[in-house]
Amino acid sequence: MKLFQYKDKEYEIDSGGFLLDFDQWDEDFAEGMSPNIQIDNGLTKAHWDVISFIRDTFKELGKCPLVYQTCRMNKLSLKHLRSLFPTGYLRGACKLAGITYKEGYLKYSWVMKKAEEASTFQDKTYTVDIRGFLVNPDEWDEQFAIYKAFEMKMPDEMTSKHWQIIHFLRENYKIENRVPTVYDTCEANDIEIEELEELFPDGYHRGVVKLAGLRVR
């Protein structure tokens, strides 16, 4: 645990700068944290609209809205969202809204179920965390992605576009040692946010990143 100080206030944050207690959030936290996520000229109405939407959705549903929903409900293109929150959706917008990764995924946590064995699957065990993310990315293989896609009720056979994006994440991770943002992924694969949603309806981190055997931490 660390302390973030702003305007004579102290906020408890984790090592990534995320607020530990959702209820400790106030506008000063977002204002003070904004320079740390590459917002140097203060928060505009457009920033606050996104932050308020994320917080209101969490209060109502108990989960962080997907990036698709936030864009759609605030009439934002991915390009516009990126201009507002250049460090990413979870690492930017959700951070300012006081949502941690843990809270963002809380309603999507499950203990990995043992699905009926398909003939293409080998008898192999993967170590995953409580949210279903692969703990060691080096354990990943395409069988893992297929298994998780089945668990997530995606189509039985993923298309070449699915695999293109999954392999992009893995190759980018090997080079940068970090999960690429949704902006980077869409730009590098020449797709819009709407197409990404069609391919991975569970979300970017809950869908794409999980299938790629990566996790945000």
C-alpha positions in Angstrom: 0.0 0.0 0.0 1.1 3.5 -0.8 -0.2 7.0 0.0 -1.1 9.5 -2.6 -1.4 13.1 -1.4 -3.2 16.0 -3.0 -4.8 19.1 -1.5 -3.9 18.1 2.1 -5.7 14.8 1.6 -4.3 11.3 1.6 -5.5 8.4 -0.5 -4.5 4.8 -0.1 -3.4 3.4 -3.5 -1.7 0.2 -4.7 1.6 -0.1 -6.5 0.0 0.8 -9.8 -1.6 4.0 -8.5 -5.1 2.6 -8.2 -7.3 3.7 -5.4 -7.8 0.8 -2.9 -11.1 2.0 -1.5 -13.8 2.9 -4.0 -15.7 4.8 -1.4 -12.6 7.0 -0.6 -12.8 8.6 -4.0 -13.7 12.2 -4.6 -13.1 14.6 -7.5 -9.9 15.8 -5.9 -8.5 12.3 -6.3 -9.2 12.3 -10.1 -7.9 15.9 -10.4 -4.7 15.1 -8.5 -4.0 11.8 -10.3 -4.7 13.1 -13.8 -1.1 14.4 -14.5 0.2 10.9 -13.6 -1.8 9.5 -16.6 -0.6 12.1 -19.1 -3.4 14.6 -18.7 -1.5 17.8 -18.2 -4.1 20.5 -18.8 -6.8 19.6 -16.3 -10.0 17.6 -16.7 -12.6 18.8 -19.1 -16.3 18.1 -19.1 -15.7 15.2 -21.5 -13.3 13.6 -19.0 -15.8 14.0 -16.2 -18.6 12.6 -18.3 -16.6 9.4 -18.8 -15.5 9.2 -15.1 -19.1 9.8 -13.9 -20.4 7.1 -16.2 -17.9 4.6 -15.0 -18.6 5.3 -11.3 -22.4 5.4 -11.8 -22.3 2.1 -13.6 -20.2 0.5 -10.9 -22.6 1.7 -8.2 -25.6 0.3 -10.1 -24.2 -3.0 -11.4 -21.2 -3.7 -9.2 -18.8 -4.0 -12.1 -16.8 -1.7 -14.3 -18.4 -1.1 -17.7 -16.7 -2.5 -20.7 -14.8 0.0 -22.9 -17.4 -0.7 -25.6 -20.2 0.4 -23.4 -18.4 3.5 -22.2 -17.6 4.6 -25.8 -21.2 3.9 -27.0 -23.0 5.6 -24.1 -20.8 8.7 -24.3 -20.8 8.8 -28.1 -17.0 8.5 -28.3 -14.9 7.0 -31.0 -11.8 5.1 -29.8 -9.7 7.9 -31.2 -11.5 10.4 -29.0 -11.3 8.2 -25.9 -7.6 7.9 -26.5 -7.2 11.6 -26.8 -8.9 12.0 -23.4 -7.1 9.1 -21.6 -3.9 8.4 -23.5 -2.6 5.7 -21.0 -5.6 3.4 -21.7 -9.1 2.7 -20.5 -8.4 0.8 -17.3 -5.0 2.4 -16.8 -6.5 5.9 -17.4 -10.3 6.4 -17.2 -11.0 3.7 -14.7 -8.0 4.7 -12.5 -9.4 8.3 -12.3 -12.8 6.9 -11.5 -11.4 5.0 -8.5 -11.9 1.6 -10.0 -9.2 -1.0 -9.3 -8.5 -4.0 -11.6 -9.9 -6.2 -8.8 -13.2 -4.3 -8.7 -13.3 -4.1 -12.5 -13.3 -7.9 -12.7 -15.1 -8.8 -9.5 -18.3 -9.9 -11.1 -16.4 -11.9 -13.7 -14.4 -14.0 -11.2 -14.9 -17.7 -11.2 -13.1 -20.9 -10.4 -12.1 -22.5 -13.6 -14.6 -25.1 -14.6 -13.8 -28.5 -16.0 -15.6 -28.5 -19.4 -16.3 -31.7 -21.2 -13.1 -32.8 -22.9 -13.0 -32.2 -26.6 -11.0 -34.6 -28.8 -8.6 -31.9 -29.8 -7.6 -31.2 -26.2 -4.7 -32.8 -24.5 -4.7 -33.7 -20.8 -3.0 -30.6 -19.6 -3.3 -28.4 -16.5 -2.9 -24.6 -16.5 -2.5 -22.4 -13.4 -5.0 -19.5 -13.4 -5.9 -16.9 -10.9 -9.3 -16.5 -9.3 -10.4 -14.4 -12.4 -9.4 -17.1 -14.8 -6.3 -15.4 -16.1 -3.2 -17.5 -16.8 -0.6 -16.9 -14.1 2.5 -17.7 -16.1 2.2 -16.4 -19.7 4.9 -18.9 -20.8 2.5 -21.7 -20.1 0.2 -20.4 -22.9 -0.5 -22.3 -26.0 -3.4 -22.2 -28.5 -5.2 -25.0 -26.7 -5.5 -22.6 -23.7 -7.1 -20.0 -25.9 -9.5 -22.5 -27.4 -10.5 -23.8 -23.9 -11.1 -20.3 -22.6 -13.1 -19.3 -25.7 -15.3 -22.4 -25.1 -15.7 -21.4 -21.4 -16.6 -17.8 -22.5 -19.2 -19.2 -24.9 -17.5 -17.8 -27.9 -17.8 -19.6 -31.3 -16.3 -23.1 -31.3 -13.7 -22.1 -33.9 -12.1 -18.7 -33.8 -11.4 -17.0 -37.0 -8.1 -15.9 -38.4 -8.9 -12.4 -37.2 -9.3 -13.6 -33.6 -5.9 -15.4 -33.8 -4.3 -12.3 -35.4 -5.2 -10.2 -32.5 -4.3 -12.8 -29.9 -0.9 -13.3 -31.4 -0.4 -9.6 -31.7 -0.9 -9.2 -28.0 1.6 -12.0 -27.2 4.3 -10.7 -29.6 3.9 -7.1 -28.3 4.1 -8.4 -24.7 7.4 -10.2 -25.4 8.9 -6.9 -26.8 7.4 -4.4 -24.5 6.9 -6.5 -21.3 3.5 -5.1 -20.8 0.0 -5.7 -22.1 -0.7 -3.3 -25.0 -3.6 -0.9 -24.6 -6.9 -1.3 -26.5 -5.8 1.7 -28.6 -2.5 0.0 -29.6 -4.3 -3.2 -30.5 -7.0 -1.6 -32.6 -4.5 0.6 -34.4 -2.0 -2.2 -35.1 -4.7 -4.5 -36.4 -6.6 -1.8 -38.4 -9.9 -2.4 -36.7 -12.5 -0.1 -35.0 -13.8 -0.6 -31.5 -17.1 -2.0 -32.8 -15.4 -4.8 -34.7 -13.3 -5.6 -31.6 -16.6 -5.9 -29.7 -18.0 -8.3 -32.2 -14.9 -10.5 -32.1 -14.5 -10.4 -28.3 -17.9 -9.6 -26.7 -16.6 -10.2 -23.1 -14.4 -7.1 -23.4 -10.8 -6.3 -24.1 -9.1 -7.4 -20.8 -11.8 -9.9 -19.9 -11.7 -11.3 -23.4 -8.7 -10.6 -25.6 -6.1 -10.4 -22.9 -7.4 -13.4 -21.1 -7.4 -15.6 -24.3 -3.8 -14.4 -25.0 -2.7 -15.8 -21.7 -1.8 -12.4 -20.3 -3.1 -10.4 -17.4 -2.7 -6.8 -16.4 -0.9 -7.8 -13.2 
